[in-house]
Amino acid sequence: MSASATHGLSYPPDFVMKEISTGAATIHLRTAGVGPAVLLLHGYGETGDMWVPMAADLARDHTVVVPDLRGMGLSSKPAGGFDKKTQGVDVAGVLDALKIDRADLVTHDIGNMVGYAFAAQFPARVTRFVLIDAPLPGVGPWEEILKNPLLWHFRFGGPDMERLVEGRERIYLDRFWNEFSATPSRFSEAARQHYAKLYALPGAMHSGFMQFAAFDQDAIDNQAFLAKGKLAMPVLALGGEKSFGLTMAKVMQFAAADVRAGVVPDSGHWIMEENPTATIAMVRAFLDSKL
């Protein structure tokens, strides 16, 4: 399935759209398929639409659930709750509403942080965990990672910054799609237009900034999670060859006891745009492996 043909535009017709209230937020999601559950969590600069090719592939033999994180995509834009611990509870609420006890977890970017907070709070509900190309606040080499000048956006936010980007969402987002990719042209114009429109919705850019503003609290929460012990479920840590690479596994070795490493070849950060075929193959091989 070609990324340029489907990416960020539409799910296959067998996917059902739902809205689930988790209390302080209403989570928009897509779901399809029958079999073991797998939950796909997106990151910043995208929505659950990033997963179209992988979701379509996994739905052949899994129950696939793809939410938009709170404040992003078509989910509600609440005033707060952007710490990842709270969003981990959002995830639990989604699974509760769908009557899913346990699921495999596949996450990217900020989705990694939400996924980790979910797995740390509800470890019995996660069968396997794939984290792709983003660090965890307060875990392992976090302080060193923060020194990378490319990550200035971690500290960029507030009302003045929101005024700077209002009406210029596409310009701001192009910076991410271009600088964090090995081949910017693989992030299609159709996908760029699609996401820019979603991030221009009322409250969306504010919510995005709040995701980053919560990192200091996330680091505190993650240190508390770590103090209780490492994750026990099998973990696959994937990094883009031209991005985090094997650093992903080094990060996760601080947080999980059973970590396998992988590198998505010929890709920067945007793995589902730059090399969806390899990404899907690596994730599926891990999910299909015996525990």
SVG drawing of the C-alpha trace seen along z (x, -y; Angstrom):
<svg xmlns="http://www.w3.org/2000/svg" viewBox="-19 -37 43 55">
<polyline fill="none" stroke="black" stroke-width="0.4" points="0.0,0.0 1.6,-3.3 2.1,-6.0 1.4,-8.7 -1.9,-7.1 -3.4,-6.8 -1.3,-8.7 -3.3,-10.9 -6.3,-11.0 -8.7,-8.1 -9.0,-4.7 -10.4,-1.7 -14.3,-1.5 -14.3,1.3 -12.8,-1.0 -15.5,-2.5 -15.1,-5.9 -16.1,-6.4 -16.0,-9.1 -15.3,-7.8 -15.6,-10.0 -12.9,-9.3 -14.2,-11.9 -12.2,-15.1 -11.7,-14.4 -13.5,-12.9 -11.3,-10.6 -11.8,-10.2 -10.8,-6.8 -11.0,-4.3 -11.3,-0.6 -11.6,2.5 -10.7,6.2 -11.1,9.2 -8.4,11.0 -5.8,9.9 -6.1,6.2 -3.4,3.7 -3.4,0.1 -1.6,-2.5 -0.6,-5.9 0.6,-8.8 2.8,-11.7 3.1,-15.5 2.8,-16.8 0.4,-14.0 -2.8,-12.3 -4.0,-8.7 -4.2,-9.1 -0.4,-8.4 -1.1,-4.7 -3.4,-4.1 -1.1,-1.6 -0.1,0.3 -3.7,0.3 -5.0,1.7 -2.4,4.4 -2.9,5.4 -6.7,5.4 -6.4,8.6 -5.9,10.6 -6.1,8.1 -8.6,5.9 -7.0,2.5 -7.7,-0.6 -6.3,-4.0 -7.1,-7.0 -6.2,-10.7 -4.5,-11.8 -6.4,-14.4 -6.1,-17.9 -5.0,-16.5 -6.7,-15.5 -10.5,-15.1 -10.3,-14.5 -11.5,-17.2 -9.3,-20.1 -9.6,-20.2 -7.9,-22.9 -5.5,-20.5 -4.5,-17.0 -1.6,-16.9 0.8,-15.2 1.3,-11.7 0.2,-10.0 -3.3,-11.5 -3.3,-10.5 -2.3,-7.0 -5.6,-6.9 -7.3,-8.2 -6.0,-5.1 -7.3,-2.8 -10.7,-4.5 -10.8,-3.8 -10.0,-0.2 -12.5,0.1 -15.2,-1.4 -14.3,1.1 -14.3,4.0 -10.6,4.8 -8.7,6.1 -5.2,6.5 -3.6,5.1 -0.3,4.9 0.9,1.3 2.6,-0.4 3.6,-4.0 5.5,-6.8 6.9,-10.2 4.7,-11.6 2.7,-8.4 5.8,-6.7 5.4,-8.9 1.7,-8.2 2.2,-4.5 4.9,-4.3 2.7,-6.0 -0.1,-3.6 2.1,-0.5 3.7,-1.7 0.3,-2.3 -1.5,0.7 1.3,3.3 -1.1,6.3 -3.0,4.7 0.0,4.6 1.1,7.8 3.9,6.4 5.1,2.8 6.7,1.2 8.2,-2.3 9.4,-4.2 11.8,-7.1 11.4,-9.4 12.8,-9.5 11.0,-9.3 11.1,-12.4 13.4,-11.7 14.5,-8.3 18.1,-7.3 19.9,-10.0 17.0,-12.5 19.1,-15.4 21.7,-14.8 19.0,-14.5 17.6,-17.9 20.8,-19.6 20.3,-18.8 19.6,-22.2 17.1,-20.5 14.8,-20.0 14.3,-23.7 10.5,-23.2 10.5,-21.3 10.6,-24.7 8.6,-26.7 5.1,-27.6 2.9,-30.1 0.3,-32.7 2.9,-34.7 4.1,-31.7 0.6,-30.7 0.0,-34.1 3.2,-33.7 1.9,-30.5 -1.8,-31.3 -2.6,-31.2 0.9,-29.9 0.4,-26.4 1.7,-24.9 4.9,-26.8 5.5,-25.7 4.7,-22.1 6.8,-22.0 9.8,-22.7 9.2,-19.4 8.4,-17.4 11.5,-18.7 14.1,-18.8 13.3,-15.4 13.1,-13.4 15.9,-11.9 13.9,-12.5 11.4,-15.4 9.7,-14.7 8.4,-11.4 6.1,-13.4 3.6,-14.0 2.0,-17.3 -1.5,-15.7 -0.5,-14.6 1.0,-18.0 -2.2,-19.8 -4.3,-17.3 -2.4,-17.7 -2.0,-21.5 -5.8,-21.7 -6.3,-19.6 -3.7,-21.6 -5.4,-24.8 -8.6,-23.7 -9.5,-25.9 -7.3,-24.9 -5.2,-22.4 -1.9,-24.4 -2.4,-25.3 -2.9,-21.6 0.2,-20.7 2.3,-23.2 0.8,-21.9 2.0,-18.3 5.6,-19.7 5.0,-22.0 4.1,-18.9 7.5,-17.3 8.9,-18.4 6.0,-16.8 6.3,-13.8 9.9,-13.4 8.9,-13.5 6.1,-10.9 8.4,-8.7 11.0,-8.7 8.3,-7.5 7.3,-4.8 11.0,-3.7 11.3,-3.5 8.6,-0.8 10.6,1.4 11.1,1.9 8.4,3.0 8.2,6.7 6.5,7.2 8.6,7.7 9.6,4.3 10.8,3.5 12.6,0.2 12.8,-1.1 14.7,-4.1 14.9,-5.7 18.3,-5.1 18.8,-8.8 17.2,-9.7 17.3,-8.0 18.6,-4.7 19.8,-2.4 19.5,-5.1 15.9,-4.1 17.0,-0.7 19.5,-2.4 16.7,-4.6 14.3,-1.6 17.0,0.5 16.5,-1.9 12.8,-1.3 12.2,2.3 13.7,5.6 13.2,7.3 14.3,5.0 14.9,5.9 16.5,3.2 15.7,2.4 16.5,-0.3 14.1,-1.4 16.4,-1.7 16.4,-4.6 14.3,-6.7 14.4,-9.7 11.8,-10.3 8.7,-10.0 8.9,-6.2 5.4,-5.7 6.0,-8.3 9.6,-7.5 9.6,-3.7 6.2,-2.3 7.0,1.1 9.9,1.8 8.2,0.4 5.1,2.5 7.3,5.6 9.3,5.1 6.3,4.3 4.3,7.3 7.2,9.7 7.5,8.6 3.7,8.8 3.5,12.2 6.4,13.6 5.7,16.0 5.9,14.6"/>
</svg>
